[in-house]
Amino acid sequence: MKAGGNTWTGVAFNAQGEIITSSQDLGNAPLAEFRFADGATGQAWVAGRDDNSGLALLRPVGASRTYPFLPFSSGQPSVNAAMGLVQYSGTPNAAPTVFNTRITGFRPGFSGYNYLQIQAADNATTNGALVVNAIGQIQGIRLPRAFLVRNAISTGNEVYVVASAEVGSIAVPILRGGQSGCPPKQASGTDGVPSAPPAFPVIFHGNMTIGGQGAPVGSLLYARLIKQGKPDAWDCFSTTTRGEYDFPVDVPEGGYEDARVEFWSGGRMASATSVYDTSRPASSVSVNLAF
């Protein structure tokens, strides 16, 4: 998985290509690129995101097709059971790496989720890594260390995965219900600190239709800023007037002057684009959007 300058691991858990992964690595992005072990690539839209559980569900964008997948296990593995650990290796375009691991403990968490302690090292590519059993079923999904420590699930030296039985029975139904609002903004600099002062917002406004009808109040609209040499930056807005939007776009760090701006909603990109012109404070740009 790749979004906003982050690269991590996700997994398709059914033939329709629904992907479960850690939400933190998405940053502000509602769209991620994926690459399967067989080399197949594409884009996936965030159908649901729950930062309280640390999980997100994505669906492929584009024509329907059949995807390779691994199913969730509904059973609880025993302590000392041998498992496989599958994760992105950190090498660009490389297939996932498989390691041997073992279940070393069990811990009940919050909101009905359980966690399995495993033998594993920690590095920047481990987020979303999968623990799989001998018959290829997902037993657990690895979440960022900061999330586990923040929620008192793990100390700095312990490695846990959220058990797949609860992911399948609790998280997936919630995430399929959709996003309830814009994700929390995250700075894209090192350790969440912007690398440069943010620019003044650029206010985009105009008519907005979905399927030929005025977009309902509360529709989520995303702006994607694309600038060579920079990771894509995203901003989000929830509409307040039917059929119209008034979106002050800003990003968490500088360096995006004159970036190309795409507009997305519900996994679709509008044909109209614009430019992130920060030369005039609070400049206003009229763009009509159809999805």
C-alpha positions, -999 to 999 in steps of 0.1 A, spaced: 0 0 0 12 35 -8 -3 69 1 9 104 11 46 93 10 40 62 33 44 26 22 31 -3 43 12 -36 41 -25 -43 34 -45 -75 25 -74 -83 3 -98 -105 23 -123 -114 -4 -125 -119 -42 -140 -84 -47 -107 -70 -35 -118 -53 -3 -86 -44 16 -81 -42 53 -51 -22 67 -40 3 93 -56 37 91 -27 57 104 -6 52 73 -32 68 50 -26 101 66 -52 125 51 -56 105 19 -88 87 10 -71 70 -19 -41 45 -19 -21 27 -45 -18 -10 -42 5 -37 -56 -2 -74 -52 25 -100 -49 18 -111 -85 26 -76 -97 -10 -64 -103 -15 -28 -94 -43 -3 -90 -59 23 -67 -83 17 -38 -107 42 -22 -113 43 16 -148 30 20 -146 32 58 -121 44 84 -120 40 122 -91 56 139 -103 44 172 -97 8 162 -68 18 140 -82 1 109 -94 11 74 -113 -7 47 -106 2 10 -123 -9 -22 -106 -10 -57 -114 19 -80 -124 10 -116 -139 -20 -134 -148 -50 -112 -125 -80 -114 -115 -110 -93 -86 -105 -69 -64 -129 -51 -72 -129 -14 -66 -144 20 -97 -151 43 -100 -143 79 -96 -171 104 -125 -173 129 -106 -193 154 -82 -182 182 -47 -196 179 -31 -212 209 0 -198 226 32 -211 211 15 -218 178 39 -213 148 27 -187 123 39 -168 92 44 -130 92 39 -114 58 49 -78 53 62 -53 27 100 -56 27 108 -19 22 123 -26 -12 104 -7 -40 83 -30 -62 94 -61 -42 70 -89 -33 60 -92 3 85 -109 26 75 -139 47 90 -145 82 85 -172 108 69 -161 140 51 -176 170 22 -166 192 36 -158 226 6 -143 244 -29 -130 244 -44 -98 256 -80 -86 256 -83 -50 244 -110 -24 241 -143 -23 223 -143 -61 220 -110 -65 201 -84 -90 212 -47 -89 206 -21 -116 200 15 -111 211 41 -123 186 78 -127 182 89 -101 157 111 -71 152 98 -36 146 106 -13 116 90 13 94 75 -13 71 57 -35 96 24 -16 98 -4 -37 84 17 -68 84 -3 -101 85 0 -131 107 -12 -161 88 -17 -198 98 -5 -229 80 -36 -230 57 -33 -193 46 -59 -177 68 -53 -143 84 -49 -146 122 -40 -110 129 -31 -76 115 -3 -55 128 -10 -19 139 15 9 144 35 8 176 24 43 185 -13 33 183 -7 2 205 13 22 231 -13 50 231 -41 26 238 -22 7 266 -21 -25 245 17 -27 242 48 -14 259 78 -3 238 93 -38 237 61 -59 229 47 -66 195 9 -73 192 -15 -79 163 -52 -73 164 -69 -107 162 -86 -114 129 -117 -130 144 -127 -96 158 -116 -78 127 -140 -99 107 -169 -98 131 -166 -63 145 -144 -40 124 -155 -50 88 -193 -44 94 -185 -10 110 -161 0 82 -186 -11 55 -210 15 70 -188 42 54 -169 73 66 -187 96 89 -165 126 83 -132 139 72 -102 121 87 -81 141 112 -54 162 95 -19 150 99 13 169 92 34 153 65 68 163 79 90 141 101 73 129 133 42 150 124 61 183 123 57 203 91 89 208 72 79 243 61 53 269 72 19 262 56 7 284 28 -24 305 29 -55 285 19 -69 287 -16 -107 288 -16 -123 267 -43 -161 271 -48 -188 263 -72 -216 239 -81 -212 202 -72 -233 174 -86 -233 136 -81 -250 115 -107 -265 146 -123 -281 157 -91 -271 184 -66 -247 169 -41 -265 164 -7 -254 183 24 -226 165 41 -210 151 10 -173 146 14 -152 164 -11 -114 158 -13 -87 180 -30 -56 162 -41 -25 183 -46 1 169 -70 36 184 -72 67 169 -87 92 158 -60 66 159 -32 42 133 -19 6 139 -29 -12 161 -3 -49 158 5 -75 180 22 -111 172 30 -143 192 32 -179 183 41 -205 203 21 -230 225 39 -253 236 11 -270 212 -14 -255 213 -48 -227 237 -38 -193 237 -21 -170 264 -6 -137 246 2 -107 265 17 -79 241 8 -47 241 28 -20 215 34 1 208 65 33 220 50 47 243 24 62 235 -10 29 229 -29 27 263 -47 13 259 -82 5 222 -76 -22 206 -98 -54 201 -79 -77 172 -85 -112 169 -69 -125 135 -57 -157 123 -41 -170 88 -34 -141 72 -53 -146 93 -84 -125 121 -98 -141 152 -114 -129 160 -149 -123 196 -138 -90 204 -122 -73 236 -110 -40 250 -97 -30 257 -60 -20 293 -65 -8 307 -32 6 340 -45 -25 359 -32 -37 353 4 -71 336 5 -74 336 -33 -108 324 -46 -112 301 -76 -146 290 -92 -147 254 -104 -179 235 -111 -176 198 -102 -195 168 -115 -191 132 -101 
